[in-house]
Amino acid sequence: MKKTPPKRIHIALAAAALVGLAAVARCADAPEEQARRARSALAELRDAARGDVWAPELYTAAAEAVAAADREVGLQGAKLGWSRDYARAEAMYARALEDVVLARGAAEAGRARAEAAARHAMEEALSSIARARAAMMVAPVPRSGRDTFARVDQELERASGRLEEVRRLLSASEFQKAQSLAGEVQTQVGSLIRTLERAADR
């Protein structure tokens, strides 16, 4: 068996050591770019996609993942230079970015559902007002019910005015508030319709 010359062995060991040192050096540098991307994506999720509103649980999970990666960077930074290893932090930032992407998709879907529900509630309220006005047009108005019909007409005007606020809330993407207010209007108009029916029966 041919022996490897000692000089070659020393060269091979030196090369391996250099490769190892390069790897350590790479891991010894804080992953600043990964941290910046993760924090930027999280801020966009909060401010642009409103993840804290439309997907609060997934937003919280993503925020905690970024914070955990930040803590890992802090732990490594407190060590002596030769013992620092940011590989785990890099992996944590990568997973945090995945969590942000997942939360953003959920936020967009949640926003779409909330908007659809709010617009449906407004349409239902508008339909109820139209039915009430149609009932007033065709229902016989007994002498004793004239005051009631006049009051109902005024209340319907107020209900229509409240729907203008619903439209404003929709424009401001305040879909949950818009849906709630539209539901209140529909309940109010339903009560007015029953009042009309009772007045017409007298």
PyRosetta script that sets phi, psi and omega in degrees:
from pyrosetta import init, pose_from_sequence

init()
pose = pose_from_sequence("MKKTPPKRIHIALAAAALVGLAAVARCADAPEEQARRARSALAELRDAARGDVWAPELYTAAAEAVAAADREVGLQGAKLGWSRDYARAEAMYARALEDVVLARGAAEAGRARAEAAARHAMEEALSSIARARAAMMVAPVPRSGRDTFARVDQELERASGRLEEVRRLLSASEFQKAQSLAGEVQTQVGSLIRTLERAADR")
pose.set_psi(1, 128.6)
pose.set_omega(1, -177.2)
pose.set_phi(2, -76.8)
pose.set_psi(2, 131.6)
pose.set_omega(2, -178.5)
pose.set_phi(3, -87.0)
pose.set_psi(3, 142.6)
pose.set_omega(3, 176.9)
pose.set_phi(4, -79.2)
pose.set_psi(4, 129.1)
pose.set_omega(4, 179.9)
pose.set_phi(5, -57.8)
pose.set_psi(5, 141.9)
pose.set_omega(5, 179.9)
pose.set_phi(6, -54.2)
pose.set_psi(6, -36.4)
pose.set_omega(6, -178.6)
pose.set_phi(7, -61.4)
pose.set_psi(7, -41.9)
pose.set_omega(7, 179.7)
pose.set_phi(8, -65.3)
pose.set_psi(8, -37.7)
pose.set_omega(8, 178.8)
pose.set_phi(9, -61.9)
pose.set_psi(9, -44.1)
pose.set_omega(9, -179.9)
pose.set_phi(10, -63.8)
pose.set_psi(10, -39.8)
pose.set_omega(10, 178.3)
pose.set_phi(11, -63.5)
pose.set_psi(11, -43.2)
pose.set_omega(11, -179.6)
pose.set_phi(12, -64.1)
pose.set_psi(12, -42.7)
pose.set_omega(12, 178.9)
pose.set_phi(13, -64.6)
pose.set_psi(13, -39.7)
pose.set_omega(13, 179.3)
pose.set_phi(14, -64.9)
pose.set_psi(14, -41.6)
pose.set_omega(14, 179.0)
pose.set_phi(15, -63.5)
pose.set_psi(15, -43.9)
pose.set_omega(15, 178.6)
pose.set_phi(16, -61.9)
pose.set_psi(16, -39.6)
pose.set_omega(16, 179.4)
pose.set_phi(17, -64.6)
pose.set_psi(17, -40.5)
pose.set_omega(17, 178.9)
pose.set_phi(18, -63.9)
pose.set_psi(18, -41.8)
pose.set_omega(18, 177.7)
pose.set_phi(19, -61.1)
pose.set_psi(19, -44.2)
pose.set_omega(19, 179.1)
pose.set_phi(20, -62.9)
pose.set_psi(20, -42.1)
pose.set_omega(20, 179.2)
pose.set_phi(21, -64.4)
pose.set_psi(21, -37.6)
pose.set_omega(21, 178.9)
pose.set_phi(22, -64.8)
pose.set_psi(22, -40.7)
pose.set_omega(22, 179.0)
pose.set_phi(23, -64.8)
pose.set_psi(23, -42.1)
pose.set_omega(23, 178.5)
pose.set_phi(24, -63.1)
pose.set_psi(24, -40.7)
pose.set_omega(24, -179.6)
pose.set_phi(25, -62.2)
pose.set_psi(25, -41.1)
pose.set_omega(25, 179.1)
pose.set_phi(26, -62.2)
pose.set_psi(26, -42.4)
pose.set_omega(26, -177.4)
pose.set_phi(27, -76.8)
pose.set_psi(27, -15.6)
pose.set_omega(27, -177.3)
pose.set_phi(28, -85.5)
pose.set_psi(28, -9.4)
pose.set_omega(28, 178.3)
pose.set_phi(29, -91.2)
pose.set_psi(29, 132.3)
pose.set_omega(29, 179.6)
pose.set_phi(30, -63.1)
pose.set_psi(30, 137.7)
pose.set_omega(30, -177.8)
pose.set_phi(31, -78.2)
pose.set_psi(31, 69.1)
pose.set_omega(31, -174.2)
pose.set_phi(32, -64.6)
pose.set_psi(32, -40.3)
pose.set_omega(32, -178.7)
pose.set_phi(33, -66.5)
pose.set_psi(33, -43.1)
pose.set_omega(33, 177.4)
pose.set_phi(34, -62.5)
pose.set_psi(34, -39.7)
pose.set_omega(34, 178.8)
pose.set_phi(35, -63.9)
pose.set_psi(35, -42.6)
pose.set_omega(35, 180.0)
pose.set_phi(36, -62.5)
pose.set_psi(36, -43.9)
pose.set_omega(36, -179.7)
pose.set_phi(37, -63.2)
pose.set_psi(37, -43.1)
pose.set_omega(37, -178.4)
pose.set_phi(38, -65.0)
pose.set_psi(38, -44.1)
pose.set_omega(38, -179.3)
pose.set_phi(39, -68.1)
pose.set_psi(39, -38.1)
pose.set_omega(39, 179.1)
pose.set_phi(40, -65.2)
pose.set_psi(40, -43.2)
pose.set_omega(40, 179.3)
pose.set_phi(41, -64.7)
pose.set_psi(41, -38.6)
pose.set_omega(41, 178.8)
pose.set_phi(42, -66.3)
pose.set_psi(42, -41.4)
pose.set_omega(42, 178.7)
pose.set_phi(43, -63.4)
pose.set_psi(43, -39.5)
pose.set_omega(43, 178.0)
pose.set_phi(44, -66.8)
pose.set_psi(44, -38.6)
pose.set_omega(44, 176.9)
pose.set_phi(45, -60.2)
pose.set_psi(45, -40.8)
pose.set_omega(45, -178.9)
pose.set_phi(46, -74.1)
pose.set_psi(46, -48.6)
pose.set_omega(46, -170.2)
pose.set_phi(47, -84.7)
pose.set_psi(47, -41.1)
pose.set_omega(47, -177.0)
pose.set_phi(48, -90.8)
pose.set_psi(48, -48.6)
pose.set_omega(48, -177.5)
pose.set_phi(49, -88.3)
pose.set_psi(49, -9.6)
pose.set_omega(49, -178.6)
pose.set_phi(50, 51.5)
pose.set_psi(50, 49.3)
pose.set_omega(50, -178.8)
pose.set_phi(51, -60.3)
pose.set_psi(51, -30.8)
pose.set_omega(51, 179.3)
pose.set_phi(52, -67.3)
pose.set_psi(52, -19.2)
pose.set_omega(52, 178.9)
pose.set_phi(53, -95.8)
pose.set_psi(53, -47.8)
pose.set_omega(53, -170.6)
pose.set_phi(54, -93.1)
pose.set_psi(54, -17.8)
pose.set_omega(54, 175.3)
pose.set_phi(55, -146.5)
pose.set_psi(55, 63.8)
pose.set_omega(55, -171.0)
pose.set_phi(56, -59.9)
pose.set_psi(56, -39.4)
pose.set_omega(56, -177.7)
pose.set_phi(57, -67.6)
pose.set_psi(57, -45.3)
pose.set_omega(57, -179.9)
pose.set_phi(58, -70.7)
pose.set_psi(58, -33.4)
pose.set_omega(58, 176.0)
pose.set_phi(59, -63.0)
pose.set_psi(59, -45.1)
pose.set_omega(59, 179.8)
pose.set_phi(60, -61.7)
pose.set_psi(60, -40.8)
pose.set_omega(60, 179.4)
pose.set_phi(61, -63.4)
pose.set_psi(61, -41.5)
pose.set_omega(61, 179.2)
pose.set_phi(62, -66.4)
pose.set_psi(62, -42.1)
pose.set_omega(62, 179.0)
pose.set_phi(63, -63.1)
pose.set_psi(63, -40.0)
pose.set_omega(63, 178.8)
pose.set_phi(64, -67.4)
pose.set_psi(64, -34.1)
pose.set_omega(64, 179.0)
pose.set_phi(65, -66.6)
pose.set_psi(65, -42.2)
pose.set_omega(65, 177.6)
pose.set_phi(66, -64.9)
pose.set_psi(66, -42.5)
pose.set_omega(66, 179.5)
pose.set_phi(67, -63.1)
pose.set_psi(67, -38.6)
pose.set_omega(67, 178.9)
pose.set_phi(68, -64.3)
pose.set_psi(68, -40.4)
pose.set_omega(68, 177.4)
pose.set_phi(69, -65.0)
pose.set_psi(69, -39.7)
pose.set_omega(69, 176.5)
pose.set_phi(70, -60.7)
pose.set_psi(70, -41.8)
pose.set_omega(70, 179.5)
pose.set_phi(71, -64.2)
pose.set_psi(71, -38.9)
pose.set_omega(71, 178.7)
pose.set_phi(72, -63.1)
pose.set_psi(72, -40.1)
pose.set_omega(72, 176.6)
pose.set_phi(73, -61.7)
pose.set_psi(73, -42.5)
pose.set_omega(73, 178.5)
pose.set_phi(74, -61.8)
pose.set_psi(74, -40.7)
pose.set_omega(74, 179.1)
pose.set_phi(75, -63.2)
pose.set_psi(75, -43.7)
pose.set_omega(75, -179.6)
pose.set_phi(76, -69.0)
pose.set_psi(76, -36.0)
pose.set_omega(76, -179.9)
pose.set_phi(77, -64.9)
pose.set_psi(77, -25.1)
pose.set_omega(77, 179.7)
pose.set_phi(78, -78.9)
pose.set_psi(78, -10.6)
pose.set_omega(78, -179.6)
pose.set_phi(79, -84.4)
pose.set_psi(79, 166.8)
pose.set_omega(79, 172.8)
pose.set_phi(80, -65.2)
pose.set_psi(80, 149.3)
pose.set_omega(80, -173.5)
pose.set_phi(81, -52.2)
pose.set_psi(81, -44.2)
pose.set_omega(81, -176.0)
pose.set_phi(82, -68.0)
pose.set_psi(82, -20.6)
pose.set_omega(82, -176.2)
pose.set_phi(83, -101.2)
pose.set_psi(83, 1.1)
pose.set_omega(83, 180.0)
pose.set_phi(84, -73.6)
pose.set_psi(84, 139.1)
pose.set_omega(84, 177.8)
pose.set_phi(85, -143.9)
pose.set_psi(85, 108.4)
pose.set_omega(85, -175.7)
pose.set_phi(86, -95.9)
pose.set_psi(86, 10.9)
pose.set_omega(86, -178.1)
pose.set_phi(87, -59.4)
pose.set_psi(87, -43.0)
pose.set_omega(87, -179.9)
pose.set_phi(88, -64.3)
pose.set_psi(88, -39.6)
pose.set_omega(88, 179.0)
pose.set_phi(89, -63.4)
pose.set_psi(89, -41.4)
pose.set_omega(89, 178.1)
pose.set_phi(90, -59.1)
pose.set_psi(90, -45.3)
pose.set_omega(90, 179.4)
pose.set_phi(91, -64.2)
pose.set_psi(91, -37.4)
pose.set_omega(91, 179.9)
pose.set_phi(92, -67.4)
pose.set_psi(92, -38.7)
pose.set_omega(92, 176.9)
pose.set_phi(93, -65.6)
pose.set_psi(93, -38.0)
pose.set_omega(93, 178.7)
pose.set_phi(94, -62.8)
pose.set_psi(94, -44.1)
pose.set_omega(94, 178.2)
pose.set_phi(95, -67.3)
pose.set_psi(95, -36.2)
pose.set_omega(95, 178.5)
pose.set_phi(96, -62.3)
pose.set_psi(96, -40.8)
pose.set_omega(96, 177.3)
pose.set_phi(97, -62.3)
pose.set_psi(97, -38.7)
pose.set_omega(97, 176.6)
pose.set_phi(98, -62.6)
pose.set_psi(98, -41.0)
pose.set_omega(98, 178.3)
pose.set_phi(99, -63.6)
pose.set_psi(99, -37.9)
pose.set_omega(99, 179.1)
pose.set_phi(100, -64.8)
pose.set_psi(100, -44.4)
pose.set_omega(100, 179.2)
pose.set_phi(101, -61.1)
pose.set_psi(101, -42.9)
pose.set_omega(101, 178.7)
pose.set_phi(102, -62.3)
pose.set_psi(102, -44.3)
pose.set_omega(102, -179.2)
pose.set_phi(103, -66.2)
pose.set_psi(103, -36.1)
pose.set_omega(103, 179.9)
pose.set_phi(104, -65.2)
pose.set_psi(104, -42.8)
pose.set_omega(104, 177.3)
pose.set_phi(105, -60.9)
pose.set_psi(105, -43.2)
pose.set_omega(105, 178.9)
pose.set_phi(106, -65.7)
pose.set_psi(106, -37.4)
pose.set_omega(106, 179.7)
pose.set_phi(107, -65.1)
pose.set_psi(107, -42.9)
pose.set_omega(107, 179.2)
pose.set_phi(108, -63.5)
pose.set_psi(108, -40.1)
pose.set_omega(108, 178.6)
pose.set_phi(109, -68.3)
pose.set_psi(109, -41.4)
pose.set_omega(109, 178.9)
pose.set_phi(110, -63.8)
pose.set_psi(110, -40.0)
pose.set_omega(110, 178.2)
pose.set_phi(111, -63.0)
pose.set_psi(111, -43.7)
pose.set_omega(111, -179.7)
pose.set_phi(112, -62.1)
pose.set_psi(112, -41.7)
pose.set_omega(112, 179.1)
pose.set_phi(113, -65.4)
pose.set_psi(113, -42.0)
pose.set_omega(113, -179.3)
pose.set_phi(114, -65.0)
pose.set_psi(114, -40.6)
pose.set_omega(114, 179.2)
pose.set_phi(115, -64.9)
pose.set_psi(115, -43.9)
pose.set_omega(115, 179.8)
pose.set_phi(116, -61.8)
pose.set_psi(116, -41.7)
pose.set_omega(116, 179.9)
pose.set_phi(117, -65.6)
pose.set_psi(117, -40.3)
pose.set_omega(117, -179.8)
pose.set_phi(118, -66.6)
pose.set_psi(118, -43.4)
pose.set_omega(118, 179.6)
pose.set_phi(119, -66.8)
pose.set_psi(119, -36.4)
pose.set_omega(119, 176.8)
pose.set_phi(120, -64.4)
pose.set_psi(120, -41.6)
pose.set_omega(120, 178.8)
pose.set_phi(121, -62.9)
pose.set_psi(121, -38.8)
pose.set_omega(121, 178.4)
pose.set_phi(122, -66.6)
pose.set_psi(122, -41.7)
pose.set_omega(122, 178.4)
pose.set_phi(123, -62.5)
pose.set_psi(123, -38.8)
pose.set_omega(123, 177.9)
pose.set_phi(124, -64.2)
pose.set_psi(124, -40.4)
pose.set_omega(124, 178.9)
pose.set_phi(125, -66.4)
pose.set_psi(125, -42.2)
pose.set_omega(125, 177.3)
pose.set_phi(126, -61.9)
pose.set_psi(126, -40.9)
pose.set_omega(126, 178.6)
pose.set_phi(127, -63.8)
pose.set_psi(127, -39.1)
pose.set_omega(127, 178.6)
pose.set_phi(128, -64.9)
pose.set_psi(128, -41.2)
pose.set_omega(128, 177.9)
pose.set_phi(129, -63.3)
pose.set_psi(129, -42.1)
pose.set_omega(129, 179.1)
pose.set_phi(130, -62.8)
pose.set_psi(130, -40.3)
pose.set_omega(130, 178.6)
pose.set_phi(131, -65.4)
pose.set_psi(131, -39.8)
pose.set_omega(131, 179.7)
pose.set_phi(132, -64.4)
pose.set_psi(132, -42.0)
pose.set_omega(132, 179.6)
pose.set_phi(133, -67.8)
pose.set_psi(133, -36.9)
pose.set_omega(133, 177.1)
pose.set_phi(134, -64.4)
pose.set_psi(134, -39.5)
pose.set_omega(134, 178.5)
pose.set_phi(135, -64.0)
pose.set_psi(135, -37.2)
pose.set_omega(135, 178.9)
pose.set_phi(136, -67.4)
pose.set_psi(136, -31.5)
pose.set_omega(136, -178.6)
pose.set_phi(137, -71.1)
pose.set_psi(137, -34.8)
pose.set_omega(137, -172.4)
pose.set_phi(138, -104.1)
pose.set_psi(138, -18.2)
pose.set_omega(138, -176.5)
pose.set_phi(139, -75.4)
pose.set_psi(139, 138.9)
pose.set_omega(139, 174.3)
pose.set_phi(140, -66.8)
pose.set_psi(140, 139.3)
pose.set_omega(140, -177.8)
pose.set_phi(141, -107.2)
pose.set_psi(141, 101.5)
pose.set_omega(141, 178.3)
pose.set_phi(142, -68.4)
pose.set_psi(142, 155.3)
pose.set_omega(142, -178.3)
pose.set_phi(143, -54.2)
pose.set_psi(143, -40.4)
pose.set_omega(143, -177.2)
pose.set_phi(144, -72.4)
pose.set_psi(144, -13.1)
pose.set_omega(144, -176.2)
pose.set_phi(145, -105.1)
pose.set_psi(145, 4.2)
pose.set_omega(145, -176.3)
pose.set_phi(146, -63.6)
pose.set_psi(146, -42.7)
pose.set_omega(146, 179.3)
pose.set_phi(147, -62.7)
pose.set_psi(147, -38.6)
pose.set_omega(147, 179.2)
pose.set_phi(148, -64.0)
pose.set_psi(148, -43.7)
pose.set_omega(148, -179.4)
pose.set_phi(149, -63.8)
pose.set_psi(149, -39.5)
pose.set_omega(149, 179.4)
pose.set_phi(150, -64.1)
pose.set_psi(150, -41.0)
pose.set_omega(150, 179.6)
pose.set_phi(151, -66.5)
pose.set_psi(151, -41.0)
pose.set_omega(151, 179.3)
pose.set_phi(152, -63.1)
pose.set_psi(152, -39.6)
pose.set_omega(152, 179.0)
pose.set_phi(153, -60.6)
pose.set_psi(153, -42.3)
pose.set_omega(153, 178.1)
pose.set_phi(154, -64.5)
pose.set_psi(154, -41.5)
pose.set_omega(154, 180.0)
pose.set_phi(155, -66.1)
pose.set_psi(155, -34.4)
pose.set_omega(155, 177.2)
pose.set_phi(156, -66.5)
pose.set_psi(156, -35.8)
pose.set_omega(156, 175.9)
pose.set_phi(157, -62.8)
pose.set_psi(157, -42.6)
pose.set_omega(157, 178.9)
pose.set_phi(158, -64.1)
pose.set_psi(158, -40.4)
pose.set_omega(158, 179.2)
pose.set_phi(159, -62.0)
pose.set_psi(159, -40.8)
pose.set_omega(159, 177.5)
pose.set_phi(160, -63.3)
pose.set_psi(160, -38.0)
pose.set_omega(160, 177.1)
pose.set_phi(161, -63.9)
pose.set_psi(161, -37.8)
pose.set_omega(161, 178.7)
pose.set_phi(162, -65.5)
pose.set_psi(162, -29.7)
pose.set_omega(162, 178.0)
pose.set_phi(163, -69.6)
pose.set_psi(163, -23.6)
pose.set_omega(163, 173.2)
pose.set_phi(164, -64.0)
pose.set_psi(164, -37.0)
pose.set_omega(164, 175.6)
pose.set_phi(165, -66.6)
pose.set_psi(165, -36.5)
pose.set_omega(165, 175.9)
pose.set_phi(166, -60.1)
pose.set_psi(166, -43.9)
pose.set_omega(166, 179.0)
pose.set_phi(167, -62.4)
pose.set_psi(167, -39.9)
pose.set_omega(167, 178.9)
pose.set_phi(168, -63.3)
pose.set_psi(168, -41.9)
pose.set_omega(168, 179.1)
pose.set_phi(169, -64.9)
pose.set_psi(169, -37.5)
pose.set_omega(169, 176.9)
pose.set_phi(170, -63.2)
pose.set_psi(170, -42.4)
pose.set_omega(170, 179.2)
pose.set_phi(171, -63.3)
pose.set_psi(171, -30.7)
pose.set_omega(171, 179.7)
pose.set_phi(172, -88.6)
pose.set_psi(172, 6.6)
pose.set_omega(172, -178.8)
pose.set_phi(173, 62.5)
pose.set_psi(173, 24.8)
pose.set_omega(173, 175.6)
pose.set_phi(174, -92.5)
pose.set_psi(174, 67.8)
pose.set_omega(174, -169.5)
pose.set_phi(175, -68.6)
pose.set_psi(175, -37.4)
pose.set_omega(175, -179.3)
pose.set_phi(176, -65.8)
pose.set_psi(176, -43.0)
pose.set_omega(176, 177.1)
pose.set_phi(177, -65.6)
pose.set_psi(177, -39.9)
pose.set_omega(177, 179.6)
pose.set_phi(178, -62.2)
pose.set_psi(178, -44.3)
pose.set_omega(178, 179.5)
pose.set_phi(179, -63.4)
pose.set_psi(179, -42.1)
pose.set_omega(179, -179.8)
pose.set_phi(180, -62.9)
pose.set_psi(180, -45.4)
pose.set_omega(180, -178.8)
pose.set_phi(181, -67.1)
pose.set_psi(181, -40.5)
pose.set_omega(181, 177.7)
pose.set_phi(182, -62.7)
pose.set_psi(182, -37.5)
pose.set_omega(182, 176.9)
pose.set_phi(183, -64.7)
pose.set_psi(183, -39.4)
pose.set_omega(183, 176.9)
pose.set_phi(184, -62.7)
pose.set_psi(184, -41.8)
pose.set_omega(184, 179.3)
pose.set_phi(185, -63.1)
pose.set_psi(185, -43.2)
pose.set_omega(185, -179.4)
pose.set_phi(186, -63.2)
pose.set_psi(186, -41.2)
pose.set_omega(186, 177.2)
pose.set_phi(187, -62.2)
pose.set_psi(187, -43.2)
pose.set_omega(187, 179.2)
pose.set_phi(188, -61.6)
pose.set_psi(188, -45.2)
pose.set_omega(188, -178.1)
pose.set_phi(189, -67.8)
pose.set_psi(189, -36.4)
pose.set_omega(189, 176.5)
pose.set_phi(190, -60.1)
pose.set_psi(190, -40.7)
pose.set_omega(190, 177.0)
pose.set_phi(191, -64.3)
pose.set_psi(191, -38.5)
pose.set_omega(191, 178.9)
pose.set_phi(192, -65.8)
pose.set_psi(192, -38.6)
pose.set_omega(192, 178.4)
pose.set_phi(193, -62.3)
pose.set_psi(193, -42.4)
pose.set_omega(193, 178.0)
pose.set_phi(194, -65.3)
pose.set_psi(194, -34.5)
pose.set_omega(194, 176.3)
pose.set_phi(195, -63.9)
pose.set_psi(195, -41.3)
pose.set_omega(195, 177.9)
pose.set_phi(196, -62.0)
pose.set_psi(196, -42.9)
pose.set_omega(196, -179.0)
pose.set_phi(197, -62.6)
pose.set_psi(197, -42.0)
pose.set_omega(197, 179.9)
pose.set_phi(198, -67.3)
pose.set_psi(198, -39.4)
pose.set_omega(198, -179.4)
pose.set_phi(199, -66.9)
pose.set_psi(199, -37.6)
pose.set_omega(199, -179.2)
pose.set_phi(200, -70.4)
pose.set_psi(200, -25.5)
pose.set_omega(200, -179.1)
pose.set_phi(201, -80.3)
pose.set_psi(201, -11.7)
pose.set_omega(201, -176.7)
pose.set_phi(202, -73.7)
pose.dump_pdb("model.pdb")
